[in-house]
Amino acid sequence: MDKEQLHDARTNPDFIKYLEETREDAIATKNISALYEVLDSLLILDLDEEKVNSVYQNILKIAFDEVQNIINDNRKLTLEGDDLFYVRAFYEHAIEKWSYENFEGARELIFVLSNILEDELLEDALKAHIIALAVNTNLDSFYEDDVNLESANEDEKYGYFITEFNYDLKEYLELNKKTLSEEYEKLKHLLEN
C-alpha cells in the first residue's frame, strides 16, 4: 500500500466499522485467524495502540487456552489452519519476552512450543533459539550473529518465524546437543500434566 491508500483506509468509515465489527465478532467467537486479520490491519494502518494491545491480549488468551487443550489432549500442533495462529501467538509472545531480556520466560515458552509441534524444520529452528537463550544472548545479538537476514524460507507458513541461520542448523544442533539436553532436563517439568 502506498501513502494515499493507507490514508484512504485509515479514514474510510466503512472499513473502520468493518474492522470493529470483525474484532468484536472474533473475540466473541474466539476466532484467532480473524483477530490476526484485525491486528495486522491495525498495525499496517498505525491505528489506535490501545485497540492493538487489546486485540493482541485476546489473541494470547485464545492461543494459550487452546494450546492447553491441545496439550491435555496429548496432540501436537501443526502449521495448518488455526494451529498456525496458535503457534504464531506463542512464538511472538516468546520473542516479546526475549526483547525485554526475560530470557527465562522466553526460553520456557520456546521450549514448550518446540515440544508440542509436529514440524521438524520449525522444531529444529526453535532449538537454536533455546541454545541462544540458555546463555542469555540478547535478541539483537541473536539477529546479528545467528540469523541469516538475507535468506527467507520459500514456504509462506514459516514467514512468522526465524528459520534461516548463518550456519548449517543440523550441525549446530549436533555441536550443542549437551546444552539442549541440559535445557530439556531443566524444563521438562513444563510438559508434565
MDAnalysis code that builds the backbone (N, CA, C; Angstrom):
import MDAnalysis as mda
import numpy as np

u = mda.Universe.empty(579, n_residues=193, atom_resindex=np.repeat(np.arange(193), 3), trajectory=True)
u.add_TopologyAttr("name", ["N", "CA", "C"] * 193)
u.add_TopologyAttr("resid", np.arange(1, 194))
u.add_TopologyAttr("resname", ["MET", "ASP", "LYS", "GLU", "GLN", "LEU", "HIS", "ASP", "ALA", "ARG", "THR", "ASN", "PRO", "ASP", "PHE", "ILE", "LYS", "TYR", "LEU", "GLU", "GLU", "THR", "ARG", "GLU", "ASP", "ALA", "ILE", "ALA", "THR", "LYS", "ASN", "ILE", "SER", "ALA", "LEU", "TYR", "GLU", "VAL", "LEU", "ASP", "SER", "LEU", "LEU", "ILE", "LEU", "ASP", "LEU", "ASP", "GLU", "GLU", "LYS", "VAL", "ASN", "SER", "VAL", "TYR", "GLN", "ASN", "ILE", "LEU", "LYS", "ILE", "ALA", "PHE", "ASP", "GLU", "VAL", "GLN", "ASN", "ILE", "ILE", "ASN", "ASP", "ASN", "ARG", "LYS", "LEU", "THR", "LEU", "GLU", "GLY", "ASP", "ASP", "LEU", "PHE", "TYR", "VAL", "ARG", "ALA", "PHE", "TYR", "GLU", "HIS", "ALA", "ILE", "GLU", "LYS", "TRP", "SER", "TYR", "GLU", "ASN", "PHE", "GLU", "GLY", "ALA", "ARG", "GLU", "LEU", "ILE", "PHE", "VAL", "LEU", "SER", "ASN", "ILE", "LEU", "GLU", "ASP", "GLU", "LEU", "LEU", "GLU", "ASP", "ALA", "LEU", "LYS", "ALA", "HIS", "ILE", "ILE", "ALA", "LEU", "ALA", "VAL", "ASN", "THR", "ASN", "LEU", "ASP", "SER", "PHE", "TYR", "GLU", "ASP", "ASP", "VAL", "ASN", "LEU", "GLU", "SER", "ALA", "ASN", "GLU", "ASP", "GLU", "LYS", "TYR", "GLY", "TYR", "PHE", "ILE", "THR", "GLU", "PHE", "ASN", "TYR", "ASP", "LEU", "LYS", "GLU", "TYR", "LEU", "GLU", "LEU", "ASN", "LYS", "LYS", "THR", "LEU", "SER", "GLU", "GLU", "TYR", "GLU", "LYS", "LEU", "LYS", "HIS", "LEU", "LEU", "GLU", "ASN"])
u.atoms.positions = np.array([
    [0.838, -1.187, 0.000],
    [0.000, 0.000, 0.000],
    [0.882, 1.250, 0.000],
    [0.506, 2.206, -0.824],
    [1.236, 3.472, -0.783],
    [0.584, 4.399, 0.250],
    [1.161, 5.584, 0.451],
    [0.674, 6.508, 1.488],
    [-0.782, 6.903, 1.275],
    [-1.146, 7.118, 0.031],
    [-2.521, 7.535, -0.263],
    [-3.515, 6.417, 0.081],
    [-3.176, 5.194, -0.278],
    [-4.047, 4.055, 0.021],
    [-4.167, 3.851, 1.541],
    [-3.050, 4.029, 2.245],
    [-3.088, 3.917, 3.704],
    [-3.996, 4.982, 4.304],
    [-3.852, 6.204, 3.819],
    [-4.690, 7.308, 4.315],
    [-6.169, 7.019, 4.038],
    [-6.450, 6.544, 2.820],
    [-7.845, 6.229, 2.459],
    [-8.420, 5.151, 3.375],
    [-7.629, 4.129, 3.659],
    [-8.107, 3.045, 4.527],
    [-8.320, 3.544, 5.954],
    [-7.384, 4.388, 6.445],
    [-7.485, 4.932, 7.816],
    [-8.716, 5.799, 8.000],
    [-9.117, 6.473, 6.929],
    [-10.210, 7.447, 7.042],
    [-11.523, 6.937, 6.451],
    [-11.528, 5.694, 6.006],
    [-12.731, 5.116, 5.415],
    [-13.628, 4.582, 6.545],
    [-14.752, 5.271, 6.807],
    [-15.605, 4.844, 7.927],
    [-16.146, 3.423, 7.757],
    [-16.413, 3.009, 6.525],
    [-16.915, 1.653, 6.305],
    [-15.856, 0.607, 6.677],
    [-14.602, 0.886, 6.300],
    [-13.527, -0.055, 6.610],
    [-13.278, -0.097, 8.120],
    [-13.258, 1.045, 8.770],
    [-13.061, 1.116, 10.222],
    [-14.202, 0.375, 10.932],
    [-15.436, 0.551, 10.436],
    [-16.590, -0.149, 11.012],
    [-16.442, -1.666, 10.815],
    [-16.003, -2.063, 9.619],
    [-15.771, -3.485, 9.328],
    [-14.743, -4.067, 10.310],
    [-13.636, -3.350, 10.522],
    [-12.608, -3.821, 11.444],
    [-13.162, -3.988, 12.851],
    [-13.944, -3.005, 13.298],
    [-14.502, -3.051, 14.650],
    [-15.494, -4.208, 14.795],
    [-16.346, -4.390, 13.800],
    [-17.318, -5.496, 13.845],
    [-16.606, -6.846, 13.808],
    [-15.578, -6.934, 12.966],
    [-14.802, -8.176, 12.876],
    [-14.111, -8.456, 14.204],
    [-13.557, -7.403, 14.820],
    [-12.883, -7.548, 16.121],
    [-13.854, -8.075, 17.175],
    [-15.009, -7.442, 17.275],
    [-15.990, -7.844, 18.285],
    [-16.473, -9.273, 18.058],
    [-16.771, -9.591, 16.799],
    [-17.242, -10.940, 16.475],
    [-16.149, -11.977, 16.737],
    [-14.909, -11.658, 16.369],
    [-13.800, -12.601, 16.560],
    [-13.537, -12.859, 18.037],
    [-13.664, -11.832, 18.870],
    [-13.485, -12.010, 20.310],
    [-14.612, -12.896, 20.857],
    [-15.835, -12.607, 20.432],
    [-16.990, -13.369, 20.922],
    [-16.915, -14.837, 20.517],
    [-16.425, -15.106, 19.300],
    [-16.385, -16.482, 18.795],
    [-15.016, -17.141, 18.961],
    [-14.064, -16.392, 19.543],
    [-12.689, -16.879, 19.737],
    [-12.050, -17.303, 18.413],
    [-12.271, -16.477, 17.394],
    [-11.749, -16.743, 16.054],
    [-10.375, -16.085, 15.922],
    [-9.337, -16.878, 16.153],
    [-7.984, -16.332, 16.183],
    [-7.520, -15.834, 14.817],
    [-7.923, -16.483, 13.744],
    [-7.485, -16.022, 12.420],
    [-8.083, -14.656, 12.100],
    [-9.341, -14.438, 12.468],
    [-9.969, -13.128, 12.242],
    [-9.324, -12.066, 13.130],
    [-8.968, -12.434, 14.357],
    [-8.293, -11.478, 15.240],
    [-6.930, -11.082, 14.680],
    [-6.226, -12.035, 14.115],
    [-4.936, -11.699, 13.489],
    [-5.139, -10.800, 12.267],
    [-6.208, -11.035, 11.515],
    [-6.518, -10.160, 10.373],
    [-6.732, -8.729, 10.871],
    [-7.469, -8.584, 11.954],
    [-7.719, -7.260, 12.538],
    [-6.416, -6.667, 13.061],
    [-5.653, -7.463, 13.795],
    [-4.391, -6.968, 14.355],
    [-3.451, -6.490, 13.256],
    [-3.281, -7.311, 12.231],
    [-2.388, -6.931, 11.136],
    [-2.861, -5.651, 10.453],
    [-4.172, -5.511, 10.279],
    [-4.722, -4.287, 9.675],
    [-4.469, -3.079, 10.564],
    [-4.704, -3.229, 11.863],
    [-4.480, -2.124, 12.798],
    [-3.013, -1.695, 12.787],
    [-2.119, -2.664, 12.726],
    [-0.687, -2.352, 12.717],
    [-0.261, -1.676, 11.420],
    [-0.720, -2.193, 10.294],
    [-0.373, -1.601, 8.993],
    [-0.876, -0.174, 8.903],
    [-2.098, 0.040, 9.394],
    [-2.702, 1.368, 9.296],
    [-2.273, 2.286, 10.443],
    [-1.475, 1.738, 11.380],
    [-0.984, 2.522, 12.515],
    [-2.144, 3.170, 13.262],
    [-3.130, 2.332, 13.605],
    [-4.313, 2.819, 14.305],
    [-4.154, 2.645, 15.817],
    [-5.152, 3.035, 16.540],
    [-5.250, 3.057, 17.998],
    [-4.421, 1.977, 18.710],
    [-3.364, 2.419, 19.393],
    [-2.459, 1.490, 20.082],
    [-3.170, 0.705, 21.182],
    [-4.116, 1.343, 21.846],
    [-4.869, 0.663, 22.902],
    [-5.667, -0.508, 22.312],
    [-6.251, -0.280, 21.139],
    [-7.014, -1.337, 20.477],
    [-6.078, -2.466, 20.007],
    [-4.904, -2.082, 19.509],
    [-3.907, -3.074, 19.093],
    [-3.566, -3.977, 20.281],
    [-3.285, -3.363, 21.427],
    [-2.934, -4.128, 22.626],
    [-4.083, -5.027, 23.080],
    [-5.305, -4.520, 22.983],
    [-6.480, -5.303, 23.373],
    [-6.646, -6.527, 22.466],
    [-6.494, -6.322, 21.167],
    [-6.610, -7.430, 20.219],
    [-5.512, -8.462, 20.499],
    [-4.291, -7.964, 20.714],
    [-3.166, -8.869, 20.979],
    [-3.411, -9.678, 22.259],
    [-3.918, -9.051, 23.303],
    [-4.205, -9.762, 24.551],
    [-5.262, -10.845, 24.333],
    [-6.270, -10.557, 23.525],
    [-7.292, -11.564, 23.205],
    [-6.686, -12.722, 22.422],
    [-5.791, -12.410, 21.489],
    [-5.106, -13.453, 20.720],
    [-4.334, -14.363, 21.673],
    [-3.589, -13.760, 22.593],
    [-2.800, -14.557, 23.534],
    [-3.690, -15.434, 24.408],
    [-4.780, -14.877, 24.885],
    [-5.689, -15.649, 25.745],
    [-6.245, -16.866, 24.990],
    [-6.722, -16.620, 23.778],
    [-7.264, -17.721, 22.968],
    [-6.179, -18.760, 22.694],
    [-4.997, -18.294, 22.281],
    [-3.908, -19.216, 21.940],
    [-3.491, -20.050, 23.153],
    [-3.308, -19.398, 24.302],
    [-2.876, -20.145, 25.484],
    [-3.936, -21.142, 25.929],
    [-5.209, -20.756, 25.877],
    [-6.289, -21.689, 26.225],
    [-6.300, -22.892, 25.279],
    [-6.191, -22.618, 23.983],
    [-6.232, -23.706, 23.000],
    [-5.006, -24.604, 23.087],
    [-3.841, -23.994, 23.311],
    [-2.627, -24.798, 23.437],
    [-2.739, -25.701, 24.665],
    [-3.300, -25.175, 25.745],
    [-3.503, -26.002, 26.944],
    [-4.420, -27.190, 26.624],
    [-5.487, -26.942, 25.875],
    [-6.390, -28.028, 25.467],
    [-5.668, -29.054, 24.606],
    [-4.833, -28.573, 23.697],
    [-4.089, -29.466, 22.800],
    [-3.123, -30.334, 23.608],
    [-2.438, -29.706, 24.572],
    [-1.521, -30.460, 25.436],
    [-2.304, -31.503, 26.240],
    [-3.435, -31.088, 26.806],
    [-4.261, -32.008, 27.589],
    [-4.761, -33.180, 26.757],
    [-5.017, -32.922, 25.468],
    [-5.472, -33.982, 24.561],
    [-4.315, -34.815, 24.018],
    [-3.087, -34.470, 24.454],
    [-1.892, -35.173, 24.001],
    [-1.712, -35.115, 22.490],
    [-2.094, -33.958, 21.913],
    [-1.936, -33.745, 20.481],
    [-0.726, -32.863, 20.230],
    [-0.357, -32.757, 18.975],
    [0.723, -31.852, 18.560],
    [0.130, -30.781, 17.656],
    [0.764, -29.618, 17.674],
    [0.353, -28.520, 16.798],
    [1.000, -28.679, 15.427],
    [0.247, -28.345, 14.404],
    [0.781, -28.318, 13.045],
    [0.884, -26.848, 12.627],
    [1.317, -26.616, 11.430],
    [1.341, -25.242, 10.910],
    [0.233, -25.071, 9.880],
    [-0.908, -25.680, 10.179],
    [-2.075, -25.609, 9.303],
    [-3.252, -25.015, 10.064],
    [-4.142, -24.357, 9.354],
    [-5.372, -23.833, 9.946],
    [-5.102, -22.949, 11.151],
    [-5.980, -23.039, 12.152],
    [-5.834, -22.213, 13.350],
    [-4.584, -22.560, 14.153],
    [-4.104, -23.801, 14.036],
    [-2.875, -24.169, 14.747],
    [-1.737, -23.208, 14.415],
    [-1.630, -22.794, 13.156],
    [-0.580, -21.859, 12.754],
    [-0.663, -20.574, 13.577],
    [-1.887, -20.098, 13.819],
    [-2.061, -18.860, 14.581],
    [-1.748, -19.065, 16.067],
    [-2.040, -20.255, 16.597],
    [-1.679, -20.550, 17.984],
    [-0.156, -20.559, 18.128],
    [0.514, -21.199, 17.174],
    [1.979, -21.250, 17.189],
    [2.539, -19.836, 17.037],
    [1.983, -19.069, 16.111],
    [2.445, -17.698, 15.894],
    [2.304, -16.863, 17.180],
    [1.172, -16.970, 17.844],
    [0.938, -16.190, 19.062],
    [1.936, -16.586, 20.155],
    [2.114, -17.867, 20.337],
    [3.051, -18.379, 21.339],
    [4.457, -17.871, 21.036],
    [4.853, -17.988, 19.772],
    [6.192, -17.581, 19.329],
    [6.381, -16.072, 19.494],
    [5.420, -15.287, 19.057],
    [5.537, -13.833, 19.170],
    [5.623, -13.397, 20.628],
    [4.889, -14.070, 21.490],
    [4.951, -13.742, 22.911],
    [6.343, -14.066, 23.471],
    [6.909, -15.178, 23.044],
    [8.262, -15.550, 23.482],
    [9.281, -14.518, 22.990],
    [9.162, -14.112, 21.739],
    [10.097, -13.121, 21.181],
    [9.939, -11.789, 21.915],
    [8.702, -11.437, 22.252],
    [8.471, -10.208, 23.017],
    [9.184, -10.285, 24.367],
    [9.054, -11.418, 25.041],
    [9.746, -11.599, 26.323],
    [11.265, -11.481, 26.125],
    [11.755, -12.108, 25.073],
    [13.187, -12.069, 24.774],
    [13.639, -10.627, 24.538],
    [12.838, -9.859, 23.840],
    [13.215, -8.469, 23.541],
    [13.344, -7.636, 24.810],
    [12.642, -8.037, 25.874],
    [12.754, -7.358, 27.169],
    [13.770, -8.054, 28.082],
    [14.557, -8.952, 27.486],
    [15.599, -9.712, 28.174],
    [15.061, -10.571, 29.321],
    [13.822, -11.037, 29.145],
    [13.263, -12.035, 30.050],
    [13.639, -13.392, 29.442],
    [14.923, -13.747, 29.613],
    [15.459, -14.951, 28.978],
    [14.757, -16.216, 29.449],
    [14.491, -16.288, 30.735],
    [13.852, -17.486, 31.281],
    [12.440, -17.660, 30.725],
    [11.653, -16.592, 30.731],
    [10.286, -16.665, 30.208],
    [10.265, -17.041, 28.737],
    [11.156, -16.426, 27.965],
    [11.226, -16.730, 26.528],
    [11.656, -18.175, 26.311],
    [12.669, -18.602, 27.062],
    [13.172, -19.975, 26.917],
    [12.089, -20.992, 27.258],
    [11.321, -20.743, 28.317],
    [10.251, -21.666, 28.702],
    [9.190, -21.767, 27.610],
    [8.766, -20.629, 27.071],
    [7.746, -20.650, 26.017],
    [8.243, -21.369, 24.768],
    [9.472, -21.058, 24.367],
    [10.012, -21.680, 23.146],
    [10.247, -23.173, 23.370],
    [10.670, -23.543, 24.574],
    [10.851, -24.962, 24.889],
    [9.526, -25.715, 24.761],
    [8.490, -25.190, 25.389],
    [7.176, -25.847, 25.319],
    [6.734, -25.941, 23.862],
    [6.845, -24.841, 23.142],
    [6.424, -24.830, 21.737],
    [7.193, -25.869, 20.920],
    [8.497, -25.952, 21.129],
    [9.298, -26.907, 20.346],
    [8.917, -28.353, 20.629],
    [8.320, -28.591, 21.781],
    [7.956, -29.959, 22.153],
    [6.505, -30.322, 21.847],
    [5.719, -29.358, 21.406],
    [4.324, -29.669, 21.075],
    [4.043, -29.444, 19.592],
    [5.105, -29.300, 18.820],
    [4.993, -29.080, 17.383],
    [5.175, -30.357, 16.593],
    [4.508, -30.415, 15.485],
    [4.718, -31.504, 14.539],
    [5.232, -30.887, 13.244],
    [6.445, -30.313, 13.331],
    [7.079, -29.686, 12.174],
    [8.580, -29.666, 12.444],
    [9.309, -30.544, 11.784],
    [10.726, -30.722, 12.072],
    [11.540, -29.456, 11.835],
    [11.288, -28.744, 10.755],
    [12.068, -27.538, 10.458],
    [11.914, -26.493, 11.563],
    [10.684, -26.188, 11.943],
    [10.466, -25.180, 12.978],
    [10.940, -25.687, 14.337],
    [10.729, -26.950, 14.594],
    [11.186, -27.533, 15.856],
    [12.702, -27.371, 16.002],
    [13.443, -27.676, 14.937],
    [14.903, -27.515, 14.967],
    [15.296, -26.042, 15.095],
    [14.600, -25.175, 14.398],
    [14.897, -23.738, 14.481],
    [14.688, -23.240, 15.909],
    [13.640, -23.723, 16.556],
    [13.368, -23.315, 17.933],
    [14.460, -23.808, 18.886],
    [15.043, -24.946, 18.576],
    [16.150, -25.444, 19.392],
    [17.341, -24.483, 19.322],
    [17.568, -23.885, 18.158],
    [18.638, -22.881, 18.037],
    [18.319, -21.672, 18.916],
    [17.054, -21.308, 18.984],
    [16.635, -20.220, 19.883],
    [16.948, -20.585, 21.338],
    [16.618, -21.825, 21.716],
    [16.832, -22.282, 23.094],
    [18.317, -22.219, 23.460],
    [19.187, -22.619, 22.532],
    [20.631, -22.582, 22.773],
    [21.073, -21.137, 23.043],
    [20.603, -20.211, 22.233],
    [20.953, -18.795, 22.424],
    [20.415, -18.279, 23.757],
    [19.193, -18.656, 24.088],
    [18.585, -18.215, 25.349],
    [19.263, -18.839, 26.564],
    [19.786, -20.038, 26.409],
    [20.436, -20.726, 27.528],
    [21.651, -19.953, 28.028],
    [22.281, -19.188, 27.150],
    [23.456, -18.396, 27.541],
    [23.125, -16.899, 27.584],
    [21.812, -16.592, 27.661],
    [21.332, -15.206, 27.783],
    [21.827, -14.276, 26.669],
    [21.835, -14.797, 25.445],
    [22.153, -13.962, 24.293],
    [20.991, -13.010, 24.075],
    [21.283, -11.711, 23.981],
    [20.158, -10.797, 23.755],
    [19.656, -10.935, 22.323],
    [18.442, -10.506, 22.109],
    [17.778, -10.711, 20.819],
    [18.528, -10.035, 19.675],
    [19.026, -8.819, 19.897],
    [19.772, -8.120, 18.835],
    [20.998, -8.911, 18.410],
    [21.725, -9.445, 19.383],
    [22.915, -10.246, 19.072],
    [22.543, -11.518, 18.320],
    [21.442, -12.129, 18.723],
    [20.967, -13.333, 18.034],
    [20.706, -13.020, 16.561],
    [19.993, -11.900, 16.303],
    [19.727, -11.496, 14.920],
    [21.029, -11.243, 14.165],
    [21.944, -10.510, 14.776],
    [23.182, -10.128, 14.098],
    [24.113, -11.311, 13.855],
    [24.234, -12.200, 14.840],
    [25.227, -13.268, 14.765],
    [24.708, -14.578, 14.184],
    [23.450, -14.906, 14.467],
    [22.945, -16.233, 14.111],
    [21.987, -16.260, 12.924],
    [21.169, -15.232, 12.800],
    [20.090, -15.259, 11.811],
    [20.595, -14.808, 10.439],
    [20.235, -15.581, 9.430],
    [20.563, -15.211, 8.049],
    [19.475, -14.275, 7.556],
    [19.745, -12.999, 7.614],
    [18.753, -11.987, 7.245],
    [18.553, -11.877, 5.737],
    [19.485, -12.447, 4.971],
    [19.399, -12.379, 3.504],
    [18.515, -13.482, 2.933],
    [18.279, -14.501, 3.725],
    [17.552, -15.670, 3.235],
    [16.164, -15.721, 3.866],
    [15.215, -16.183, 3.088],
    [13.854, -16.370, 3.599],
    [13.357, -17.724, 3.114],
    [12.647, -18.406, 3.970],
    [12.094, -19.700, 3.596],
    [11.020, -19.488, 2.534],
    [11.041, -20.320, 1.536],
    [10.085, -20.221, 0.429],
    [8.647, -20.491, 0.873],
    [8.494, -21.320, 1.883],
    [7.174, -21.725, 2.337],
    [6.573, -20.633, 3.224],
    [5.453, -20.093, 2.800],
    [4.810, -18.957, 3.466],
    [4.522, -19.194, 4.943],
    [4.223, -20.434, 5.314],
    [3.859, -20.720, 6.706],
    [5.000, -20.435, 7.675],
    [6.243, -20.380, 7.165],
    [7.382, -20.090, 8.035],
    [7.673, -18.597, 8.125],
    [6.880, -17.775, 7.459],
    [7.125, -16.342, 7.399],
    [7.083, -15.630, 8.740],
    [6.446, -16.218, 9.734],
    [6.335, -15.592, 11.054],
    [7.475, -15.983, 11.986],
    [8.344, -16.872, 11.534],
    [9.336, -17.484, 12.411],
    [10.745, -17.336, 11.854],
    [11.718, -17.341, 12.757],
    [13.127, -17.347, 12.344],
    [13.512, -18.799, 12.093],
    [13.785, -19.113, 10.818],
    [14.150, -20.489, 10.463],
    [15.436, -20.556, 9.642],
    [15.985, -19.402, 9.284],
    [17.188, -19.363, 8.442],
    [18.348, -18.817, 9.267],
    [19.460, -19.552, 9.258],
    [20.595, -19.204, 10.110],
    [21.875, -19.081, 9.299],
    [22.897, -18.517, 9.936],
    [24.197, -18.334, 9.294],
    [25.077, -19.573, 9.421],
    [24.484, -20.695, 9.706],
    [25.203, -21.949, 9.862],
    [24.277, -23.078, 9.454],
    [24.866, -24.246, 9.274],
    [24.073, -25.435, 8.999],
    [23.376, -25.817, 10.299],
    [22.058, -25.771, 10.302],
    [21.290, -25.961, 11.528],
    [21.509, -27.332, 12.150],
    [21.490, -28.381, 11.353],
    [21.661, -29.747, 11.883],
    [23.031, -29.897, 12.562],
    [24.082, -29.368, 11.928],
    [25.420, -29.437, 12.521],
    [25.472, -28.645, 13.827],
    [24.864, -27.467, 13.817],
    [24.849, -26.608, 15.001],
    [24.148, -27.306, 16.168],
    [23.033, -27.951, 15.881],
    [22.311, -28.668, 16.938],
    [23.136, -29.840, 17.458],
    [23.829, -30.513, 16.561],
    [24.690, -31.633, 16.970],
    [25.817, -31.126, 17.876],
    [26.428, -29.998, 17.507],
    [27.510, -29.421, 18.314],
    [27.019, -28.963, 19.689],
    [25.756, -28.618, 19.783],
    [25.186, -28.086, 21.019],
    [24.215, -29.052, 21.698],
    [24.336, -30.337, 21.392],
    [23.370, -31.299, 21.941],
    [23.462, -31.393, 23.460],
    [24.652, -31.143, 24.041],
    [24.791, -31.168, 25.501],
    [23.968, -30.038, 26.127],
    [24.063, -28.856, 25.567],
    [23.276, -27.717, 26.060],
    [21.789, -28.019, 25.952],
    [21.366, -28.559, 24.815],
    [19.952, -28.890, 24.616],
    [19.486, -29.937, 25.624],
    [20.330, -30.919, 25.878],
    [19.981, -31.963, 26.832],
    [19.840, -31.381, 28.245],
    [20.759, -30.501, 28.615],
    [20.688, -29.846, 29.927],
    [19.418, -28.992, 30.036],
    [19.102, -28.267, 28.976],
    [17.894, -27.436, 28.985],
    [16.641, -28.302, 29.080],
    [16.641, -29.423, 28.377],
    [15.491, -30.329, 28.437],
    [15.284, -30.811, 29.875],
    [16.376, -31.182, 30.547],
    [16.284, -31.651, 31.934],
    [15.722, -30.559, 32.847],
    [16.185, -29.330, 32.646],
    [15.727, -28.200, 33.474],
    [14.265, -27.860, 33.245],
    [13.811, -28.028, 31.996],
    [12.494, -27.505, 31.616],
    [11.423, -28.580, 31.394],
    [11.792, -29.857, 31.454],
    [10.813, -30.912, 31.135],
    [9.594, -30.897, 32.044],
    [9.732, -30.330, 33.249],
    [8.589, -30.246, 34.152],
    [7.437, -29.426, 33.547],
    [7.767, -28.542, 32.610],
    [6.736, -27.715, 31.964],
    [5.810, -28.548, 31.069],
    [6.263, -29.730, 30.690],
    [5.478, -30.589, 29.787],
    [4.622, -31.592, 30.555],
    [4.798, -31.649, 31.859],
    [4.062, -32.628, 32.654],
    [2.678, -32.136, 32.983],
    [1.752, -33.081, 33.150],
    [0.325, -32.833, 33.424],
    [-0.313, -32.258, 32.203],
])
